[in-house]
Amino acid sequence: MDNSSTDEEIELCVNCGKETQYKKSDHIDTRLGYIKGAGQLCSRCNYNDKFIKKMHY
């Protein structure tokens, strides 16, 4: 089984479904917008998520 093609796949945003700047093989500790238990957010959804949380506190 060849995992190299899977490793090169681009992560999709779990919120909007758009492609992110990260590959599935990129370690989660090096990513911005990764939510454990949910998945990767694109930069726009990550920004909106942080902005909304900031407004509620």
N, C-alpha and C positions, 0 to 999 in steps of 0.2 A: 504494500500500500504506500503510495507516494503522498507525503504530507507537504511537500514543498509548494504545491499549487495552493493548498489550503492556507499555509502560512503567509502567502503573499496576498491573500484576499484582504480587501479594505473593510474595516469595521463600519457598520452602519449605525446611525444614531438611534437609540432605543425610543426616543421621543418623536422625532419627525421622519425618520427613515432615510435621511440624506447620508451620503458618504462622509466619513470623518477623515482627518489627516493621518489616522493610525491604521497599521496593518494588524491583523489578528495575532501575528507573532510578536508584536511589541509588548513588552512587559507592562503590566498595569501600574506598577509603581512609578513609571516614567511618563505616564499620560496625565493630561489635564482633562477633567470632566468625566472620569471613570467613576461609576457608582457601584460599589460592591453589592452583589445580589441583583443588580438591575442591568448594568452594562455601560456602554460608552455613549456619551452625549457629544454632538458636534459642537463646534466653538460657539455658535449662535445660541443653541439651547442651553449650553453650560453658562454662558453670560446671563441669559434670561433667568435661569434658575437661581444664580447667585444674587441677581438684582431683586428678584421677588422675595427671597429669604431676607435680604437686607432691609427691605421696606416693611417687613412684618415684625422686625425686632426693634 
